[in-house]
Amino acid sequence: SKPDPHAVLHSPHPPRCVGTSPLTAMSFARCFSACLLLTSAVLVVAAVGGGQMSGPSGVDLFPVNASMTQGHMYQEFGGWFSDGIFAYGVDKNSPLAMRINLDTHVGEIKNFSRIDPSLSGFSAAFAFGGQVYLVPGTGQQTDVGRAVAAKIAHFDLANWDSVQMMDLGLPDVSGFSSGFLADSYGYALPDYSHTKIVRFSLGQSQVQSLDIAMTDPSIQGFSGGFSDGTHGYAIVSYSGKVARFSLMRFASIEVMDMSMYDSTLRGFGHGFSDGAYGYLCPGKESQYKAIVRFSLQDFSQFESLNLAQVSSALQSASFAGVFLASPSLAVLVPMFGAPVVTFNLVDFSYSSVHTMSLGGEGRQSNTGGGQLSFGGGFMAGDHGYLLPRSSHDGGGMLGRLHFSSTQGTATSTTTHKFDMDHTASGTTSRQPGTGSAADGCLTLTFGKLASLAQRGFRPPKLNACR
């Protein structure tokens, strides 16, 4: 696929083909179908075909009735993910986790300080093998301001009162900016206080670390990261750098500095991969509004789109995250009254960027001041979900986005063999309302597959399917 002429191309080499094209909806479904045949319980996959998904056509807003937590007035929930029944999120500024039933919109809040008083917030959460793992946030410290060594909290999906703690054994590391799941490992990414990537084996308590500063001593101030299934990426918020490391070897670091070619390419807070490209997206507090995509095969060639050139409403917009609505459509989660932004991964051009305002009279706020603000999002079933940033002001708001295909809808259902124990996400088949594992079929639409893939799920031999 040749670089889009409407985007800005940056490369130290002459323009050339970059290899694997972005996956279309049908090729993505075929790839999953071929790979899932290698395993052993029954999985029913709804194959999406007949066209690409367009931007959201509408949104429903629901107040989340989560009880107020005394003593924690400034909340910043994020790290949201779903098991198909509940959405789980964690608070960056206090040891709280929130669970929301996606059908009833009722929320529950858990205070983990009762388990370990040294916990002061979390930056990420993910599930594996029926367990939810919580990555400690920036600057874990005692009441007197002394930094404490970071610990991983984890609990059972079916019983979130069963909390256990995993000590990472790194006294000089007190917190992380983000984290992700890949294969059977959890990865915690550095924040502004250190430069170490930490990898821990899920279920075995084996911990390794890799210091990015050994490759680039000037690098600092990380804001997040993601995985493409082969490499992990740590995003630097203000310098325009991104660090890449091999998930298999976990021994060396590559650093790409985009600001060498364009000083405005910085201020990234979020990222993801579509299998052919890595994408960097603007975050919460940046004056820069660029979306960058770079080739996974050639970690030096990249393109950019400046959202400020799309609409004046985006010049001061802030975003809490990004998720895939389909193999060709990404959604930026809005904060502080910003619109929902979608952009096309196949046609990576200004014409493919669209916005949808969530404003309007009578809309309730979860931040006060008449501005809707969300803390994260994901695709579940046929809808995209925008998750609360706070439990205050009426319990926060849950947004449910409606999407439609530009040329068609789901056309076929295919049955494959699949061993649920082999999923890297640890997602189990559960009957609504029971909160326990259930035997039988698990029905996944593309949205659930996209949610699994975004959280690090890779079926066996996925790279060979591309």
Long-range contacts (C-beta under 8 A, 24 or more apart in sequence): 1-276, 3-301, 3-303, 4-303, 4-347, 4-348, 4-349, 6-349, 6-350, 6-351, 7-303, 7-304, 7-305, 7-348, 7-349, 7-350, 8-262, 8-303, 8-304, 8-305, 8-306, 9-301, 9-302, 9-303, 10-258, 10-261, 10-262, 10-265, 10-301, 10-302, 10-303, 10-304, 11-300, 11-301, 11-302, 12-300, 13-298, 13-300, 13-301, 18-276, 18-295, 18-297, 18-298, 18-301, 19-276, 19-295, 19-297, 19-298, 20-275, 20-276, 20-296, 20-297, 20-466, 21-276, 21-346, 22-274, 22-275, 22-276, 22-277, 22-327, 22-328, 22-345, 22-346, 23-274, 23-275, 23-276, 23-327, 23-328, 23-466, 24-52, 24-327, 24-328, 24-346, 25-49, 25-51, 25-52, 25-53, 25-326, 25-327, 25-328, 25-446, 27-327, 28-327, 28-446, 28-449, 29-446, 30-465, 31-462, 31-465, 31-466, 32-449, 32-459, 32-465, 33-414, 33-416, 34-465, 35-459, 35-460, 35-461, 35-462, 35-465, 36-416, 36-417, 36-418, 36-459, 37-416, 37-417, 38-459, 38-460, 38-461, 39-417, 39-418, 39-419, 39-422, 39-459, 39-460, 40-417, 40-418, 40-419, 41-417, 41-418, 41-419, 41-420, 42-415, 42-416, 42-417, 42-418, 42-440, 42-441, 42-442, 43-415, 43-416, 43-417, 43-418, 43-420, 43-441, 43-442, 43-444, 44-413, 44-414, 44-415, 44-441, 44-442, 44-443, 44-444, 45-413, 45-414, 45-416, 45-444, 45-449, 46-410, 46-412, 46-413, 46-443, 46-444, 46-445, 46-446, 47-410, 47-411, 47-412, 47-413, 47-414, 48-326, 48-405, 48-410, 48-445, 48-446, 49-408, 49-410, 49-411, 49-412, 50-405, 50-407, 50-408, 50-409, 50-411, 51-405, 51-406, 51-407, 51-408, 52-326, 52-328, 52-329, 52-344, 52-346, 52-405, 52-406, 52-407, 53-325, 53-326, 53-328, 53-329, 53-403, 53-404, 53-405, 53-406, 54-329, 54-403, 54-404, 54-405, 54-406, 55-329, 55-342, 55-354, 55-356, 55-403, 56-325, 56-331, 56-340, 56-342, 56-356, 56-384, 56-401, 56-402, 56-403, 57-402, 57-403, 57-404, 58-401, 58-402, 59-340, 59-356, 59-358, 59-386, 59-399, 59-400, 59-401, 59-402, 60-399, 60-400, 60-402, 61-358, 61-363, 61-364, 61-372, 61-397, 61-398, 61-399, 61-400, 62-105, 62-397, 62-398, 62-399, 62-400, 63-105, 63-364, 63-394, 63-395, 63-396, 63-397, 63-398, 64-100, 64-105, 64-106, 64-107, 64-388, 64-391, 64-395, 64-396, 64-397, 64-398, 65-105, 65-106, 65-107, 65-395, 66-98, 66-100, 66-106, 66-107, 66-108, 66-109, 66-388, 66-391, 66-395, 66-396, 67-108, 67-109, 67-391, 68-391, 68-392, 69-94, 69-96, 69-109, 69-111, 69-391, 72-96, 73-392, 75-389, 75-390, 75-391, 75-392, 76-375, 76-389, 76-390, 77-375, 77-376, 77-387, 77-388, 77-389, 77-390, 77-391, 77-396, 78-123, 78-124, 78-320, 78-321, 78-375, 78-376, 78-389, 79-122, 79-123, 79-124, 79-125, 79-134, 79-135, 79-178, 79-376, 80-125, 80-321, 80-375, 80-376, 80-377, 80-378, 80-385, 80-387, 81-125, 81-126, 81-127, 81-378, 81-451, 81-455, 82-378, 82-380, 82-385, 82-451, 83-127, 83-157, 83-427, 83-428, 83-430, 84-380, 84-381, 84-427, 84-430, 84-448, 85-430, 85-432, 85-433, 85-435, 87-378, 87-380, 87-385, 87-387, 87-398, 88-125, 88-127, 88-132, 89-125, 89-375, 89-376, 89-387, 89-388, 90-121, 90-122, 90-123, 90-124, 90-125, 90-134, 90-137, 91-121, 91-122, 92-121, 92-122, 92-123, 92-137, 92-138, 93-120, 93-121, 93-137, 94-120, 94-121, 95-119, 95-120, 95-121, 95-122, 97-122, 97-125, 97-134, 97-160, 98-388, 98-391, 99-160, 100-387, 100-388, 100-398, 102-380, 102-385, 103-432, 105-398, 107-388, 107-391, 107-395, 107-396, 109-391, 110-160, 110-161, 112-153, 112-163, 115-153, 115-163, 115-165, 116-151, 116-153, 116-165, 118-142, 118-148, 118-151, 119-151, 119-153, 121-175, 122-153, 123-175, 123-176, 123-177, 123-178, 123-179, 123-191, 124-176, 124-178, 124-179, 124-180, 124-188, 126-179, 126-180, 126-181, 126-186, 126-425, 126-455, 126-456, 127-157, 127-181, 127-425, 127-426, 127-427, 127-455, 128-181, 128-184, 128-186, 128-202, 128-203, 128-424, 128-425, 128-426, 129-202, 129-203, 129-421, 129-426, 130-156, 130-157, 130-158, 130-426, 130-428, 130-437, 131-155, 131-156, 131-157, 131-202, 131-203, 131-426, 132-156, 132-157, 132-160, 133-181, 133-186, 133-202, 135-176, 135-178, 135-179, 135-186, 135-188, 136-174, 136-175, 136-176, 136-188, 137-175, 137-176, 137-191, 138-175, 138-176, 138-177, 138-191, 138-192, 138-193, 139-174, 139-175, 139-191, 139-193, 140-174, 140-175, 141-174, 147-174, 147-193, 148-174, 149-173, 149-174, 150-174, 150-175, 150-176, 150-188, 150-198, 152-186, 152-188, 152-200, 157-426, 157-428, 158-435, 158-436, 158-437, 159-435, 166-200, 166-205, 168-198, 168-200, 168-207, 169-207, 170-196, 170-198, 170-207, 170-209, 173-198, 173-209, 177-222, 177-223, 177-224, 177-225, 178-222, 178-223, 178-224, 178-225, 179-225, 180-225, 180-226, 180-227, 180-232, 180-455, 180-456, 181-227, 181-424, 181-425, 181-455, 181-456, 181-457, 182-227, 182-229, 182-232, 182-247, 182-424, 182-456, 182-458, 183-247, 183-424, 183-456, 183-458, 184-424, 185-247, 187-225, 187-227, 187-232, 189-222, 189-224, 189-225, 189-232, 189-234, 190-222, 190-234, 191-222, 192-220, 192-221, 192-222, 195-219, 195-220, 195-222, 197-232, 197-234, 197-245, 199-250, 208-250, 210-245, 210-250, 210-251, 210-253, 212-243, 212-253, 212-255, 214-253, 215-243, 215-252, 215-253, 215-254, 215-255, 216-241, 216-243, 216-253, 216-255, 219-243, 219-255, 223-268, 223-269, 223-283, 224-268, 224-269, 224-270, 224-271, 224-283, 225-271, 226-271, 226-272, 226-273, 226-278, 227-273, 227-456, 228-273, 228-275, 228-278, 228-296, 229-273, 229-275, 229-456, 229-458, 229-462, 229-463, 230-296, 230-463, 231-296, 233-271, 233-278, 235-268, 235-269, 235-270, 235-271, 235-280, 236-268, 237-266, 237-267, 237-268, 237-269, 237-283, 237-286, 238-266, 238-267, 238-286, 239-266, 240-265, 240-266, 242-268, 242-271, 242-278, 242-280, 242-294, 244-299, 254-299, 256-294, 256-299, 256-300, 256-302, 258-292, 258-302, 258-304, 262-304, 264-288, 264-290, 264-306, 265-290, 265-292, 265-304, 266-290, 268-292, 269-319, 270-319, 270-321, 270-322, 271-322, 272-322, 272-323, 272-324, 272-330, 272-454, 274-324, 274-327, 274-345, 275-466, 276-466, 277-345, 279-322, 279-330, 279-345, 281-319, 281-322, 281-330, 281-332, 282-307, 282-317, 282-318, 282-319, 282-332, 283-318, 283-319, 284-318, 284-319, 284-320, 284-335, 285-318, 286-318, 289-314, 289-315, 289-317, 291-343, 293-345, 293-348, 303-348, 305-343, 305-348, 305-349, 305-350, 305-353, 307-341, 307-353, 309-350, 310-350, 310-353, 310-355, 311-339, 311-355, 313-338, 313-339, 313-355, 313-357, 314-338, 314-339, 314-341, 314-355, 317-341, 320-373, 320-374, 320-375, 320-376, 320-377, 320-389, 321-375, 321-376, 321-377, 322-377, 323-377, 323-378, 323-379, 323-384, 323-450, 323-451, 323-454, 324-379, 324-450, 324-453, 324-454, 325-379, 325-384, 325-401, 325-403, 325-447, 325-450, 326-403, 326-446, 326-450, 327-446, 327-450, 329-403, 331-377, 331-384, 331-401, 333-374, 333-375, 333-376, 333-377, 333-386, 334-358, 334-372, 334-373, 334-374, 334-386, 335-373, 335-374, 335-389, 336-367, 336-371, 336-373, 337-370, 337-371, 337-372, 337-373, 340-386, 340-401, 358-399, 364-393, 364-394, 364-397, 365-393, 365-397, 366-390, 366-392, 366-393, 366-394, 366-395, 366-396, 366-397, 367-392, 367-393, 368-392, 368-393, 372-397, 372-399, 374-399, 378-451, 378-454, 379-446, 379-447, 379-448, 379-450, 379-451, 380-447, 380-448, 380-451, 381-445, 381-447, 381-448, 382-445, 382-447, 383-447, 384-447, 410-445, 410-446, 418-442, 422-460, 423-452, 423-457, 424-456, 424-457, 424-458, 425-452, 425-455, 425-456, 425-457, 427-452
